[in-house]
């Protein structure tokens, strides 16, 4: 009996250790995965930022030839790059002006359809997202050339809007899935017109998704290259300018611009979060 008791007592810690290991191991694996994931995302950005301060005329961190801030001065003096940046911002604003109302209208229309027709309309609207950007650019150029419209800023905006509108539609449609339609019916029964219902009920409800869709549309337009390349004509947006510099000789001034854009994005995100917290604390008070 004594021997049997000792064997049982010895087996209990072993089982407990296996249970502890089984509960801890997934957490350890997940932590390692998250570290590798964020390293994969941010390590290239850190290398790019570090190359901005290297005196090497080629954007690299090895070998480190010395620390300098001259590339920020070179960025400031590069008028062609600033012109390309202004053009990209102008194009992005034009894309937002078209994609936001088109995508919102498509989402509202999609929400009003029945199951079979909704699936068909959804497939038609999402299809540009599944189409290569090169094909969209070529198709847009061929179509508008038939009516005498050549490449340029306007055609870039039209080409990008043709698929960025789908992003807006998806984000607004996702928000509409949680919308209580009885609010619209109640407002109409009380005598409100459809315009008043949209302005006073639906639009405030869709505001978060519209703001998010605006940011997505801006970023998708700002970084687009494949579609833009075929419809740009003689215009040179920032992505095309950087691609040209890669072929002809890239300068760390491009890294300086990337670092400035990253810093501006982080500051904008911090400002938005602080404003959101102030609104939340004010509403709770």
VENWO-V270763 format. One record per pair of residues at least 4 apart in sequence whose ideal C-beta (glycine too) atoms are under 8 Angstrom apart, sorted by sequence separation. I is the first residue (numbers start at 0). J is the second residue. If there is no record, write none. Layout:
BEGIN
i=I j=J
i=I j=J
END
This chain:
BEGIN
i=0 j=4
i=1 j=5
i=2 j=6
i=3 j=7
i=4 j=8
i=5 j=9
i=6 j=10
i=7 j=11
i=9 j=13
i=10 j=14
i=11 j=15
i=12 j=16
i=13 j=17
i=14 j=18
i=15 j=19
i=16 j=20
i=17 j=21
i=18 j=22
i=19 j=23
i=20 j=24
i=22 j=26
i=23 j=27
i=24 j=28
i=25 j=29
i=26 j=30
i=27 j=31
i=28 j=32
i=29 j=33
i=30 j=34
i=31 j=35
i=32 j=36
i=33 j=37
i=34 j=38
i=35 j=39
i=36 j=40
i=37 j=41
i=38 j=42
i=40 j=44
i=41 j=45
i=42 j=46
i=43 j=47
i=44 j=48
i=45 j=49
i=46 j=50
i=47 j=51
i=49 j=53
i=55 j=59
i=68 j=72
i=69 j=73
i=70 j=74
i=71 j=75
i=72 j=76
i=73 j=77
i=77 j=81
i=78 j=82
i=79 j=83
i=80 j=84
i=81 j=85
i=82 j=86
i=83 j=87
i=84 j=88
i=85 j=89
i=86 j=90
i=87 j=91
i=88 j=92
i=89 j=93
i=90 j=94
i=91 j=95
i=92 j=96
i=93 j=97
i=94 j=98
i=95 j=99
i=96 j=100
i=97 j=101
i=98 j=102
i=99 j=103
i=100 j=104
i=101 j=105
i=102 j=106
i=103 j=107
i=104 j=108
i=105 j=109
i=106 j=110
i=107 j=111
i=108 j=112
i=112 j=116
i=113 j=117
i=114 j=118
i=115 j=119
i=116 j=120
i=117 j=121
i=118 j=122
i=119 j=123
i=120 j=124
i=121 j=125
i=122 j=126
i=125 j=129
i=126 j=130
i=130 j=134
i=131 j=135
i=132 j=136
i=133 j=137
i=134 j=138
i=135 j=139
i=136 j=140
i=137 j=141
i=138 j=142
i=139 j=143
i=140 j=144
i=141 j=145
i=142 j=146
i=144 j=148
i=150 j=154
i=151 j=155
i=152 j=156
i=153 j=157
i=154 j=158
i=155 j=159
i=156 j=160
i=157 j=161
i=159 j=163
i=160 j=164
i=162 j=166
i=163 j=167
i=164 j=168
i=165 j=169
i=166 j=170
i=167 j=171
i=168 j=172
i=169 j=173
i=170 j=174
i=171 j=175
i=172 j=176
i=174 j=178
i=178 j=182
i=180 j=184
i=181 j=185
i=182 j=186
i=183 j=187
i=184 j=188
i=185 j=189
i=187 j=191
i=191 j=195
i=192 j=196
i=193 j=197
i=194 j=198
i=195 j=199
i=196 j=200
i=197 j=201
i=198 j=202
i=199 j=203
i=200 j=204
i=201 j=205
i=202 j=206
i=205 j=209
i=206 j=210
i=207 j=211
i=208 j=212
i=209 j=213
i=210 j=214
i=211 j=215
i=212 j=216
i=213 j=217
i=214 j=218
i=215 j=219
i=216 j=220
i=217 j=221
i=218 j=222
i=219 j=223
i=223 j=227
i=224 j=228
i=225 j=229
i=226 j=230
i=227 j=231
i=231 j=235
i=235 j=239
i=236 j=240
i=237 j=241
i=238 j=242
i=239 j=243
i=240 j=244
i=241 j=245
i=242 j=246
i=243 j=247
i=244 j=248
i=245 j=249
i=249 j=253
i=251 j=255
i=252 j=256
i=253 j=257
i=254 j=258
i=255 j=259
i=256 j=260
i=257 j=261
i=258 j=262
i=259 j=263
i=260 j=264
i=261 j=265
i=262 j=266
i=263 j=267
i=264 j=268
i=265 j=269
i=266 j=270
i=267 j=271
i=268 j=272
i=269 j=273
i=270 j=274
i=271 j=275
i=272 j=276
i=273 j=277
i=274 j=278
i=275 j=279
i=276 j=280
i=277 j=281
i=278 j=282
i=279 j=283
i=280 j=284
i=50 j=55
i=53 j=58
i=112 j=117
i=130 j=135
i=143 j=148
i=144 j=149
i=148 j=153
i=149 j=154
i=150 j=155
i=186 j=191
i=191 j=196
i=196 j=201
i=197 j=202
i=231 j=236
i=235 j=240
i=244 j=249
i=53 j=59
i=74 j=80
i=143 j=149
i=148 j=154
i=187 j=193
i=244 j=250
i=51 j=58
i=53 j=60
i=55 j=62
i=50 j=58
i=55 j=63
i=109 j=117
i=112 j=120
i=127 j=135
i=191 j=199
i=231 j=239
i=235 j=243
i=50 j=59
i=55 j=64
i=186 j=195
i=187 j=196
i=227 j=236
i=244 j=253
i=50 j=60
i=53 j=63
i=54 j=64
i=140 j=150
i=186 j=196
i=47 j=58
i=49 j=60
i=53 j=64
i=54 j=65
i=109 j=120
i=143 j=154
i=227 j=238
i=228 j=239
i=53 j=65
i=54 j=66
i=108 j=120
i=109 j=121
i=227 j=239
i=241 j=253
i=53 j=66
i=54 j=67
i=183 j=196
i=186 j=199
i=46 j=60
i=52 j=66
i=53 j=67
i=140 j=154
i=143 j=157
i=186 j=200
i=224 j=238
i=228 j=242
i=52 j=67
i=54 j=69
i=105 j=120
i=109 j=124
i=139 j=154
i=223 j=238
i=224 j=239
i=52 j=68
i=221 j=237
i=222 j=238
i=183 j=200
i=221 j=238
i=52 j=70
i=139 j=157
i=140 j=158
i=182 j=200
i=183 j=201
i=224 j=242
i=51 j=70
i=105 j=124
i=139 j=158
i=51 j=71
i=136 j=158
i=139 j=161
i=135 j=158
i=178 j=201
i=135 j=161
i=178 j=204
i=135 j=162
i=132 j=162
i=174 j=204
i=175 j=205
i=174 j=205
i=130 j=162
i=174 j=207
i=127 j=161
i=128 j=162
i=171 j=205
i=174 j=208
i=127 j=162
i=173 j=208
i=127 j=164
i=128 j=165
i=171 j=208
i=127 j=165
i=128 j=166
i=170 j=208
i=171 j=209
i=124 j=164
i=125 j=165
i=124 j=165
i=170 j=211
i=171 j=212
i=170 j=212
i=124 j=168
i=125 j=169
i=167 j=212
i=170 j=215
i=166 j=212
i=167 j=215
i=166 j=215
i=167 j=216
i=166 j=216
i=163 j=215
i=163 j=216
i=166 j=219
i=163 j=219
i=163 j=220
i=93 j=152
i=97 j=156
i=101 j=160
i=105 j=164
i=109 j=168
i=93 j=153
i=97 j=157
i=159 j=219
i=98 j=159
i=102 j=163
i=106 j=167
i=159 j=220
i=90 j=152
i=94 j=156
i=98 j=160
i=102 j=164
i=105 j=167
i=106 j=168
i=110 j=172
i=89 j=152
i=93 j=156
i=97 j=160
i=101 j=164
i=102 j=165
i=105 j=168
i=106 j=169
i=109 j=172
i=102 j=166
i=103 j=167
i=107 j=171
i=159 j=223
i=162 j=226
i=90 j=155
i=94 j=159
i=98 j=163
i=102 j=167
i=103 j=168
i=106 j=171
i=110 j=175
i=86 j=152
i=90 j=156
i=94 j=160
i=98 j=164
i=101 j=167
i=102 j=168
i=106 j=172
i=93 j=160
i=97 j=164
i=159 j=226
i=98 j=166
i=99 j=167
i=102 j=170
i=103 j=171
i=107 j=175
i=110 j=178
i=158 j=226
i=159 j=227
i=90 j=159
i=94 j=163
i=98 j=167
i=102 j=171
i=106 j=175
i=158 j=227
i=155 j=226
i=158 j=229
i=155 j=227
i=158 j=230
i=157 j=230
i=155 j=230
i=154 j=230
i=155 j=231
i=154 j=231
i=154 j=232
i=150 j=229
i=151 j=230
i=155 j=234
i=150 j=230
i=151 j=231
i=150 j=231
i=151 j=232
i=155 j=236
i=150 j=232
i=151 j=233
i=152 j=234
i=149 j=232
i=150 j=233
i=151 j=234
i=150 j=234
i=139 j=226
i=136 j=225
i=140 j=229
i=135 j=225
i=136 j=226
i=139 j=229
i=140 j=230
i=132 j=223
i=135 j=226
i=136 j=227
i=139 j=230
i=132 j=224
i=133 j=225
i=136 j=228
i=137 j=229
i=132 j=225
i=133 j=226
i=136 j=229
i=107 j=201
i=131 j=225
i=132 j=226
i=136 j=230
i=133 j=229
i=103 j=205
i=103 j=209
i=103 j=212
i=99 j=209
i=102 j=212
i=99 j=212
i=98 j=212
i=99 j=213
i=99 j=216
i=95 j=213
i=98 j=216
i=95 j=216
i=94 j=216
i=95 j=217
i=94 j=217
i=91 j=216
i=92 j=217
i=94 j=219
i=95 j=220
i=91 j=217
i=94 j=220
i=91 j=220
i=90 j=220
i=91 j=221
i=90 j=221
i=87 j=220
i=88 j=221
i=87 j=221
i=90 j=227
i=90 j=236
i=86 j=234
i=86 j=235
i=87 j=236
i=86 j=236
i=87 j=237
i=86 j=237
i=87 j=238
i=83 j=235
i=82 j=235
i=83 j=236
i=84 j=237
i=83 j=237
i=79 j=235
i=83 j=239
i=80 j=237
i=83 j=240
i=80 j=240
i=79 j=240
i=80 j=252
i=84 j=256
i=80 j=253
i=77 j=252
i=80 j=256
i=73 j=250
i=73 j=251
i=74 j=252
i=73 j=252
i=70 j=250
i=70 j=251
i=74 j=255
i=70 j=252
i=73 j=255
i=74 j=256
i=70 j=254
i=71 j=255
i=70 j=255
i=74 j=259
i=58 j=249
i=57 j=249
i=58 j=250
i=58 j=251
i=56 j=250
i=57 j=251
i=56 j=251
i=58 j=253
i=55 j=251
i=58 j=254
i=53 j=251
i=51 j=251
i=50 j=251
i=51 j=254
i=50 j=254
i=51 j=255
i=48 j=254
i=51 j=257
i=47 j=254
i=51 j=258
i=48 j=257
i=47 j=257
i=48 j=258
i=47 j=258
i=44 j=257
i=48 j=261
i=44 j=261
END
